[in-house]
Amino acid sequence: MPSPNPELSTEATRDTAAITDRALTDYYTALVSRQLSTVIRRDVLSGRAKFGVSDDGKELYQLAIARVIRAGDWRADYYRGHTLLLSLGLATVEDILAQLYADGENDPFSRGRQMVGHYATSTIDQNGDWLDHTKSINISSATSPTAGQMARGLGLAFASKMYRGGQNLPQGFSENGDEICWTEIGDASTSEGVFWETLNAAGVLQVPMVATVVDDGFGISVPVEKQTTKASISKATAGFQANQDGPGIDIYNVKGWDYPALLEVYAKAAATARKDHRAALVHVDELTQPNGHSTSGSHERYKTKERLDWEKEWDCLAQFRHWILATGLCEAEHLAALEKKAKKEVMAARKNAWDRYTGRLQLTRDQVMALLPEADYPAEAFAEFRRTVAREELPIVTLLIDAARTLRFIVGADQLPEPFLAWMRNARRDVKTYFGDNLLSDTANSPVRVTAEPAVYGENPKTLPAYELLQHYFSAKFAEIPELFAFGEDVGKIGDVNQGLAGLQAEFGEARVFDTGIREWTIVGQAMGMAMRGLRPIAEIQYLDYIYYALPMLTDDIATLRWRTAGLQSCPLIIRTRGHRLEGIWHSGSYLAALTSSLRGIHLCVPRNAVQAAGMYNTLLRGDDPAIVIEVLNGYRLHEAEPDNLADFTVPLGVPECLRAGTDVTLVTYGACVKISLEAAELLAKRGISVEVIDVQTLLPFDLEHRIANHLSKTNRLLIVDEDAPGATSAYIRHQVLEVQGGYFHLDASIKSLTASEHRPAYGDDGNYVSKPQIMDVVEAVLELVAE
């Protein structure tokens, strides 16, 4: 436990006059924030709200940040931080309580999709077009998974670096790259690997990121001694300190109760980060948590009496009050009046927020009940419905819907008035839309809406290795789009391990095509931050196997961003990777089921060759959604014909392509399996068996027009060929075709799936042969299917 230091920082109080200009305003904001924290806890414990986290004990460092944050800056915080928003006027107490109560219509941050403490500001308008980020303080939408905000914060700061040195970049996103990303993390979360990965990357990249470690001595109940080497993150990270040995980051340690010292530290950290693009770690320790970590438990269960007594004395608000009185800024009576005023303000806001929420719910309940007749048969069932919904303090719309559905089940639809049934139908539709929209872009800029432009070939098209075709493609796109960047492991100097970007760094410079360390999580974080700030990054994950190192970033942050902000924010990044049919365990991965399941909100493209990949990149670069493109690893040396419109043609997303017509079997596949399926179909044709081969092209979205079911209606037999494990991506395709598209009703035989083996692909030739579907495997599977 830290030893209290009764002496406030003397160096930090040299210019007391400058500090005290806003001290009383800060004190009042801190009082309002603390009272709000108390209300959050009380309303959860009383049942008004479901869960709460708040800022109690963490107010002063946020007030210090508020002094030096500027328009254009970004914040990537964790699930706290209402003090800063209140100080900057970015939110009101009623806004925060609306999110606490899950009042979606009045939650300005997530429309009821996130719990309290997860804030966001608009970065795009209702049409999906960018707002001017330089005119506002920008809050990137928070997520709950611990430390996940670090990688996003790195990317948002890295974008400033790109804007400072970039040429012909879009306007409205930066003023000479002077913007800081303010990132916050709880001390216990610094044990996560992404924290260390981010810190290392920030030191290497030299970006304007100020990361605050908020240290109250515990990670829920686990003390810092069991979390962090030397029980101090600033001591544990000392090797990152910038000094004469080379670049790094600035490291500060400051007490969370020392108001003037906090002002000084943040002013210094901000000045250096803004001017020199050197990151800073601000370790704010000796903080307290008067209400405990969250409303899910009591900190009295694991803290000693000594610690609890210390926290009362060294609470930052108590020490702030002592400092104000000690400096003679005002008398105790004035502070007491401010304290009463703050409580009154918050309680009034609480009443307004609650009345506004419940008033709307009660009005809807009254309107629904009025749709039922008073005494017609079956009167008792109607009366029970009224009793059920009348006794609910919070008659949320889904409760009304469920009661209405139950009533319909009991009495039958024919006994209910049509206006009541119409309300139920419309309410079910509306609530699904209300909470389900914005998973992907529905704007005019959506990549799904990009007009299909087929590839055009001359009479004698040039054929060349696929990797050279990609070089031609990327060279043309980089010349066309100045905000396009490519980076990743081995991407810069050698142009990626398979040479698809070879020569581009020499052509366009190290600022646009560059290498990174082996750090997938923060590679994706860099791309996310850049994409959120108007740039178009193509971030490379060297092999598909490695994408799982970045999966938390992809699934928790990028895939949910547009949805969890209800359309306030977007990040149209592209992840480029490769997989499929190379020999060996680790670079043969086609394990996509984890991606199709967890990446709803990201387009998942599986091109069969380099030409199709180029068409997909063209489509995605015209759109405003994130995407992953998985190229075929063993296809780079194969020769392909180069279209005349290589840099312009588009492959539509969610539209499968029928590559070979057939009448006996519909074969559905993707990626590297397309080639072997076509070869198998050619063999089968010699036996008089006609196989239709369909390339799905994108797994997310999947066949938006239900073309596959239409094909299946003509052949009545379905074979799925897939390199994933049994019951994985093939099961996803089966669900889409049979259930979503109704393909089950077209079948005249059992459905068959041909997949890879359950074990990983073996390196030996014999092992490889039995690990993944081969041409004769496809042939024999078709023969079995047509024999039924």
N, C-alpha and C positions, 0 to 999 in steps of 0.2 A: 504494500500500500504506500502511495507517495507520502512524503513528509511535507506538511503544509509550510509554506514560506510566508510569514506575516508581512514581509516587505513587498510592496508592489514595485514593479520595475521602475527604477529611477531614471534610467536612460530614456525609457519610452515616454516619460512625462516632461521632457525638456520644454516642449512647446505646448503647455497646458491649454493656452487660449485656443489654439487651433483644434485641439482635441475636443474641448468642451462645447464648441459651437453646436454640435449635433448630439451631444451626450444625452441630454434630456429626451430628445426625440427617440434616440436609440433605446433608452431605458423604458420609455412608454411602449415602444414596439415589442421589446422583450417581455414586458408585463402582459401585453395582449397575447403574445405567442404562448407564454406559460399558462395563462388562463385557458387558452384554446386547448392546450395539451391536457389540462385537467378535465375539461369538458369531454374531450375525446375518450379519455379513460372512463369517465363516469357514464357516458352514454353507451359504451360497450357493456360495461358491467350491469347496467340497468336494463339492457336488452334492446335499446333503441337502434344500436348498430351492431354489426357482426364481428368486426375486428378493428383494432386501432394501433397505429404507431404514431409517435409524435416527437416533438423537439425538446421536451423538458430536459434541462441541464445542458443543452447544446445551442443556446441562443447567441452567445456573444461572438463566437467566431464568424457566424453568418452575418452579423451586423458589421463586422470588420470587412468582410468580402463586399458587402453592399457599398462600402465607401469607395472601392477601387474598381468595381465592375463597370463596364461601359457598354453602350449600344454596340451591337455587332458581336459581343462576346457570347459564348455558349456555356451551358452547364450540363454536366453529366453526373447527376447525383444518385445516391441510393435512396431508399424509401423513407427519407425524412427531408426536411428542408423548407417547411412552411414559413419559418422566420424570415428567410431571405426574400421570399415572394411577398410577404406582408411589407417588409421594409422598402422594397422597390416598387410597390404598388401593382405587382403583377397578379395579385389575387386578393380577395377579401376573405374575411372570416367565414362569411356565408358560402363562398365558393368551396372552401375546404370542408365545411360541414356537409354541403351537398354531396361531395364525394364520399364522406364518411357514411352518410345515410343511404348511399347507393341511389341517390336521386338523379337518374341519368339525364333528365331534362335540364337540370341546373348544374351538373358537373361539367365544368368547362374544359377539363383535362382529358377525359376519357369516355364521356357519356355513359357512366355507370359500368364501365368494363374493368376498371382497376380499383383496388382498395385505396383507402386514404393514404396519402404520402407519395403517390405516384403522379407527378405533375408533368405538364407539357404545354408548350405554346405553339401557335400556328406557324408553320413555315411554308405552307402552300394554301392557295385559296380554294374556294368551292369547285372551281373548274380544274383543279390539280396544277395550276400554274404557280411558279415560285413567287413568294412575297419578297420584299426587299429586306434581307436579313441584317443589313447594316443599320437599319433604323430602330431595331428592337434588341432587347436582351432575349436570347433564344434558349429555351429549356428543352433539351432532348428528353423524350419520354423515358421515365425511369422503369426499371424492371426489378423484380424481387430476387432472382438468383444472385447469391452473394458474389461480389467482385465483378459481375458481368459488365458493369458500367465502365470499367477501366479501359477495355479495348475500344469501346465506342468513344470515350473521351480522348484517347490517343488519336483516333482517326479525325475527330473534329478539330483537334489542335494541328494535326498534320496538314489539313486542308489550308490552314493559314500559311504554312510554309510553302505550299504549292502556289498560293495566290501571290505571295511576296515575290517569288522568282518567275512566275509564269508569264507567258505572252498570249495576248488576244483571248484572255479568259472572260467568261460572262460577267456582266455587271450585277450589282445588287447583292453580292455575297461577301465582299471583303473590301477593306480599305487598306491596301498595301500589306495585307497579311498581319495586321496589328492585333487581331482578335485572340483572346485567351480562351481556352476551354478550362472551366473550373470543375474539377472532378473531386468527388467525395467518397469516402469508403470508411466503414467501421473498422476499428483496429483488428478485431478478430478475423475479419475477412481478408486481411493481408496475408493470411496463411494460404490462401488459394493461389494456385500456380499462375493464373492470369495476372495477378497483381505483380508478381516478379517479372513475368514476361513483358508486361507493359512498362514497368520501370526501366528495364534494360533497353527496350525499344525507344523509349523517350530519351534516354541518354545517348543512344546511338544516332537517332534522327535529329535531335536538337529541335524540339517543338515547344510552342508556348502553351504548356499544360501545367496548371497549378493543382496538384493533388493534395487534398486535405485528408489526413488520417484522424478520425474522430475516436479518441481513446478515453473510455470511461472505466478502464481496468478490467472489463469482463466481456466475454462473448456469450451472451445470455447468462449462463451460470458458470462458465469456465473462465477462471482468472487468467490474466495476461501471461503469468509465469508459465502456464501450460500451453500457451498459444505461440509465443514469439521468443526467439533467441535473445537473451539478455533482457527479456521482459520489456523491450523498448524497440519499436520499429525504426526510430531514428538512429539508434545505435546499431541495429542489425543491418541497416542499409548504408552504413557510413562509407562503404567502399564505392558507392555510386557518386559520392561528393565530387563536384567539379573542382579541379585544382590545377596546379602547374604540371601534373602528370598527364593531363589531357581533359577533353570535354566530359561532361557528365551531367548531373543535376545538382541544384541547390537544395540543401536539407536544412530545415528549421525545426526547432523544438520550442514550443511556447505553451504556457499554462492557459487552460481554457477559461479561467476565471479572471485573467489579467487583461482588462479591457484596453488600456493604453499599449501594452506590449503586443496584443493582437493587431491593433491598428498599424503599428510600426512594421511588424513582420509581413502582413499582407501587402502593405504599400511597397515594401522592398521587393517581395516576390513578384508582384504584378509588374513593377517597373522593369525588372530584368527579363521576365518572360516576354513582355510586350516588345521590348527593344531588341533583345539579343536572341530571342527564341530559345531560351534555355529553360527547361522544365524545372519545377520546384516540388519538393515534398514538404508539406507543412504538417508536422506531427503535433496535434493539439491534445495534450494529456491533462491529467488531473481534472477531468470532467466528471460529472455526476449524472445519475438517472433517477430523479425523485420518484417517478412513477414506475420504475422498472423498465425492462427492455421493451415490453409490449403488453397489451391487455390479456395475453394468453397465460400470464403467470405473475407471481409476486416475487420481487427480488429479496424480500425479507427471508425467504426460504434458504438462500445460499450466502447471504452476506452476514458478516459478524456484526455485533453491536458496535464495536469500535469503528468499523467501516461505515455503518449507517450514521453514526454520530458525526464522523468526519464529513460525510456528504452533506449533512445539514449545514455545517459550518462553512464549507467551502463551495457550496452551491454558487454558480456563477452570478445569479441574480443578487444573492446576498452580498457577495463581494463587490459587485457593481454598485450596489447601494452604498456600501461602506466607502467606496472610492469617491462617489459623488459628494457625500457628506464631508469626507476628509479634505477634498479639494475646495470646499466652500462654494460649490456651484449653486446649491440651494439648501433650504432648510428641510428638516424631516417632515414638517407639516405638508410641504408642497409634494414631497414624494408620496406621502400617505394619500393625498388627494388624487395623485396620478394612479395609484394602485386601485383606489375605489372606482375611478373612472374607467380603467381598463376592464375591471370585472363587469361593470355595468354594460360596457360596449359589447363584450363577448356574450353576455347572457341575453342581451337584446338580439344579437345576430343569431344566437342559438334558437330563440323563439321564432324569429322570422323564417329561418331555414326550415325548421320543423313544421311550422304552420303552412308554409308554402308547399312543402312536400305532401304532408298528410291531407291538406285541403284539396289538392288535385286528386288524390286517391279516393277520398270520400265522395267527391263530386262524380267521379267515374262510377263508383259503386251505386250511388243514388240513381244515376242514369240507367244502369243495367237493370236494377231492381224495378224501375218504372216500366221496363219492357215486358214484364210478366203481368198477366191478368190477376186481379185481386182474389177472385173466388171460384173461377172456373175449375173444372176437373182437370188434373188431380190436385185439389187445393192443398192437401197435406204435404205433398212433395214440393209444391211451390213454397209453402210456409217453411219447410225444412231448409230449402235453398236460402230463403231470406234470413233465417236464424244463423245459418253457417257463415254467410258473408257479413252479417251485421255485427257479429261478436269479434271480428278481427280489427285490432287497432290499426294494423297496416294492411288494408285491402289492396295489395299489389295486383296488377292486372292478371298475372298468371294464376293467382289464387282464384280470381273471379272466373277465369277461363276454365280452370280445373273443376270448379263447382258447377259451371254450366255444362261441361261435358258429362259430369256425373249425373246431373239432372236429365240430360238427354238420354243417357243409358237407362235410367230408371223408368222414365215415362214414355220414351219413344219420341222421335223427332216430330211425328205427326201431331203430338199434343202440345207442341211449343209454337208460339207465334213466330212468323217469319222474321220480324225485326230482331227478335232475340237471337235466332239462329244466324242471321246475317251479322249481328255484332260479334258473335262467337267466331265465325269464320274470319271476319276481317281482323279481329283482335289477335287471333293466332298467327295470321299472316304478318300483321304489322310488328308483333313483338319479335318474331323470328328475323324479320328484316332489320329491326331496330338494333338488335344485338349481333346480327350476323353479317351485316354489310361491311364494305371496306376491307374485306380480306385481301382483295387485289384491287387494282385501279379500275374504276368504272367511268373514268374521265375520257375525254376525246383523245387523250394521249396514251391510253391503254395499249400495250403491245398486241393484245388480242384483236384490237380494232385496226391494226396496220393492214393496209391493202396488200393482198397477195400479188407479187410480181414474179412470174416464173423466170428461171434462168434461161438465157438466150445463147445459143451456140451458132457460130458461123459454119460454113460448109466444111471446113477442115480445122476444127478446133485443136488448139495446142494441148497436148497431154504432158503432164509433168508430175513428179512425186508430190504427194499430198502436202508434205511440209513446205515445199516451195510454193505451192498454190496458196497456202496460208500466209506465207511471207508477202506475196503479192497483195493479198487481200488486206492484211493489216497495214501495209505501207500506204495503200490507198485511203484507208479509213483515218489513219493518223494525219495524213495531209488534209483531209476533209474536215476533221473535228478537232479543233485546238484544245478542247477540254478533255480529250481522251488520254488516259494514262494506262500503262500496263506495268505490273510489278509482281514479284514473287521470288521464290528460290530459284536462282540460276536464270532468271528471265533477262537480266540486263546485258551483261557482256557477251554471253554465248547465245542469247536469244531463246532460252528455255532448253531443257534437256533433249527435246525432239526437234529443235530448230525452227519451230513455227514462227518465231519472232526474230530470227537471226538477221543481223544487219540493221534492225530498227533503232537500236541505241545510237549507232553511228549516224544514222540518218536524222533522228529527231532529238537526240541529246539525252543525257543521263537524268534530266529532270522529268522526262516523260516515260522513259522505259528504263526500269532500274531493278536492281537486286535487293532482296531482303534477307534477313536471317531465317533460320529454320524455326518458325514461330507462327503456326497456322492461325491460332486464335487472334493474334494482333494483326496478321495480314488481313484477315477478314474485317477486323475492327478499323484498320486504316481505310479500307474500301467503304465501309459503312459511313464513316465520318465524312469522307470526300463526297460520297453520293448525296448525303444529306445537305451538302453545301454547294450543290450545283455542278460538280465535276462528274465525269463519266469514267470511273475506274473499271478496269478489267484486272481482277486480282487472281493470280494463279495459285492453285493448290496443286503441287507437282504431280501427285497421283491420287486417284479416288480414295485409296486406302487412308490417306492422310486427312481427308476431309472431316473424319470423325474427331480429330483433335479440335476442330473448330465448330463442331456440331452445336454446343451450347450457345455460341454466338449466333449461329444461323437460325436455330429453332426458337430460342427464347427472345431474341432481340429483333433480328432482321425480318423473319417471317411474320412476326406479330406487330410490327411497328405501325403500319397503316391502320390495321384493325384496332389495336389497343388505344390509338389516339382518335378513333372514329373519323379518320381522314384528315387529321391535322398535319401529319408528317409523312414523308416517303423517302425511300433511299434506293434509287434505280441502279444498283451495282450489278456487275456480272462477275461470277466466279467461273473461271476456266479451269478445267481439270481433264484427266484422261483415265480410262480404265478398260476393262474387258479382257481381251484374250491373249495377253502375253504369258509366257511360262513363268512359273514360280508363285510362291504363296502371296507375296506382299504387293506385287504390282499387277495382279490379275483380277483385282477386286471388281465384282459387279454386284456388290451387296447393296441394293438400292431400296429394299423394303423400309429400312430405317429412315430413309430420306422421303419416300412417298408418304410415310405416316407422319413425320414430324415437321415437314417443311411446307405445309399448306400456308400459302401466302408468298411462296417463291415459285417461279416457273422452273420446271426441271426438264431440260432438253437433252435428248439422247440421239444425236445425229449419227447416221450410218457411215458417213464419210466426210471429208473436208469441205466439199462443195456445200453439202447440207448444213454443216456447221457455220460456214460463212453466211448463208442465207438466214440462219437463225440469229447470228450476231447482228445482221442488218436490221432484222425485225426488232430485236431487243433495244438496239441503240436509238430507235425511233420512239420507243415507249418509255414508261415511267414506273416500271415494276422491277424488283430484283429477280435474278435468274441464275441458274447453274447450268453450264454447258459441259457435258461429259463427252469428250472426243474419243475416238477409237484408237487405243494405244498401238495396236499392231498394224494400223492403216497408214502411218505416215510415209512409208516407203512405197506404198502402192501408187500406181499412176492414175490420175484422174484428168478428165477433159476440163479445161478452164472456160467458164462462161464469159461471153463478151461483157456482160453486165455484172461482173463478180462483186463489185462494191455497192451494187444497188438492188439486186433482186432479193426477194424476201421469201422466207418459208413461214407460212402461217402457223401460229401456235394453236394446239388443240385440234389439228386437222391431220388425220392419218393419210398416208399415200398408198394407193394400191399399185404395186410395182409389177405385178404379173396377174393377169386375169385367170380365173379358173372356175370349174363347175363342180368339182367333187369335194374339196376341202378348203376351208378358209384358214390360212395359217397367219397368226398374228405374232409379230416379233418387233425387235428394235435393236439399234446399235450394231455391234459386231455380228450378231446372229442373223442379220439381214443377208449378209453375203453367203453364209452356209445354207440358209433357207432357200435362196434363189438357186444355188447350185443343186440342192436336193430336188427342188421342183423340176429342174431341167432333166435330171435323171429319171424322175418319176414319169415325166411326159413320154419317155421312151417306152414305158410300160402301159401307156394309154391312160394314165391317171393325171387329172387336171387339178393342179394346186394353185389356189389364189394366195398370193403373198402380200401382206399388208404391213407396212412400217408405221408404227404408231407415232413416231417422230418426237412427241413430247409426252411424258408421263403425267406431268402437271403443267397445263390442264390436259385432260384425257378426252379426246374425240368429242368435242363439244356438240357436233352435229349428229352424233350417233351413226356415223357412216358404217362402222364395223357391223352393227346389227343388221343394217340394210344388206351388206354383203352376205352375212350369214344366212339371211332369209333365202338366198339363192343356192347355197351349197348345203346347208343344214348340218354341217360338221365343222367342229372347231378344234384346232390345234394351237396351243400357245407354246412358243419356243423362247426360252429365257435362260440367261446365264446366272441368275441369282439362285440362291438355295431353294430346295423344294418348299412350296407353300409360302413363298415370299412375294416377289413382284408378280409372279404368275398368278397368285391368288388375288392380288390387287386388280390385275387385268380381268380375271374371271369375274370378279364382283362388278366391275364396270360394265362388261359386255352382257352378262347374264341378268344382273339385277337392275342396274341403273338404266341400261338400254333395252331391257326386256328380251334379250337374246335367247333366253331359256326356251321360249315358246317356238323358236325356229329349229331346235335341235331334233335330229332323227337318230342320233347316236350319242354315246357318252362323250363328255368333253375330255380332252387329253391335254396334259401339260408335260412338256419335255424341258427339264431344268438341269442345272449343274448338280453335282453331288453334294451331300451334306458336309463333307470335309472341304478344306481349302484346296485350291488347285496345286497339285504336286509339281515339282520342278522336272523330274525325269520324264522322258518322252512318253513312256507307257502310262505314267501317272497322270500326265497332262491329258492324254487321250481319253481317259475315263473320268476326268474331273469335270469336263464341260461338254455340252452337246456337240457332236460331230455330224458331218454330212449324212453318213449312213444311219446315225441315230434318228435323224429327221425322216429319212426315207422309210425306215422300219416303223416309226410311229405313225406315219401316214398310212402305210399298208395295213396296220392293225386297225386303224380307225375306219377305213373304207370297207374292211372285212366284216364289220359289225352288222 
